[in-house]
Amino acid sequence: MLERTLHLRIDADRLTINAELERLLSSSVCADAGPVERALGYAVLGSGQRVRPILAMRVGRLLGADPSLTLRAACAVEMLHCASLIVDDLPCMDNELVRRGRPTVHREFGEPTALLGAFALVALAARVVVEQRVPDHLRERQRLFQIQLLSTLDCSGLIAGQSMDLTLSGDVREFHRIHMHELKTVPLFDLAVQAGMAYAPSDVRIDEGLRRFGREFGVAFQVADDLVDGEIDDYAVVEAQLDRARHCLVGYGEDAASVSELLDYLNARSLDHCHR
């Protein structure tokens, strides 16, 4: 019963995010874009878990941030994530054939359209952050979040992880595997937490604990995925990482229940795999 309630609450957030993503994509329609426009919808509006934007929304609620501004920032994070998946899946990168249960974007639309779609999503993510009107006292925070959004793509984040994935092999690759996956996964969860923090009231206490939580949650998401994908076979690894992430929320007490609920979601997903 508790697990069903957990999934219902997460589904409710997912529906809100999906509706906003669809609205943002439809508002960016360009008649001349042709197949690129269809590729954007295909890449973004599939069956994604939406864990990153849900995390952003729940951090925002914890801090009392403006919900509409937070929702827009959360969707920007998800669009950046979807753009990174398009690129990761390309034949010159990971050469994936299936994503979210259907052909990858480059298989469905061709590599040129996939590349243009990834560029378009990055541009749209950056644009939707700053085109939304905000009160004067939040303009600087809006600008800083856009910088954080774009910085996530630079050579210290997602690009660094993908570069390692391309260049390392053999024992060296295995030695750096955990760090490589963290670089490809953790930055977007850190960004999701920053999206939730961006529009919090100025008198609300924000400490490094939430940023630590975002990073530890990102690692937890990765090891849970590794368990589901068969790259690791020890549930205890996932359990220990979930505990590390949960510890980061101790200072927020019961107010952080909706945020820590996402750890329960990862745990349930991992246990479901173990019990199959």
Steps between C-alpha positions, in 0.01 A plus 500: 500500500779741593684423177185565297450835674863589430460427129172693482665812642794468263261443208315821590824699480591322176169601340557864595848494349386324183226757444747788538756334274235452233393863532857628476574289195179604324578866566838461329357352181666626183333417168840482328646248745332201335623169643699676775176612661370141500832375636473739796162364599623144450805558719328688782144371520579130523469283810771666708504455877531880550695443821715812449216751457299331777801547727514867403131552574521328836806696609310813398204399715729427793639854478171674420616607152261639241343185346453632144855632480636176644298293253652692209852453638429129559388457139814675378705239689299221336547645152874521557493137616311392187749687281786315669328166435468576129874568481600206722304261278662605170709242308813709559433490877334202675324376185177412681214357297219522757410769752196486728365195325511629143755587229744776589454841337775451242351166393155649465594832333861461383823634649482854353151559638601350835793741529286799408241386752759483779621854419140623490423351842804660662402836351138458610600400854715813535234719343202390709688579820545869423193577290270448798420817690621505859478758779787747504660342808524164320656617175856439616409151618341432162818610323719290729286191445533538124878514542485187716285328238749565221801427723367148554591429137858624520826307522474447874161328478308301243752555222784383723314179580419430138858574395629246754245251371637542148871500574554250780517126449607178670620508860533879499136536404391258771711687758326828411155349435332634813642850456408497132140407573481760774610771256232388255224474762559712809522851342137493387378399846709777653340736246153372590559593865622843388181538296300438816712748695502773236173673589486438875410799720805699602436438871497121466799311633689322224814310593746273323305195620255522211778524244668200663169319486471569127844355436448196725156443348659506155743228604211301650309529173803374310566197721128413499513511120815288504317241710201494263733479198701215654827697527502435876325217684515613862193684632702599808694748284175677411375488858821657636489781244133572573593532868778746414254713304235483773751619759538830309137585580521448877509874574168556321302253712148400397480790255724302265265200485393564140863531391614185681201322344703492178754285682214263585414496130855397407500241775169350383628487142815320613315252720251429223792402275653281773172314556439414135 
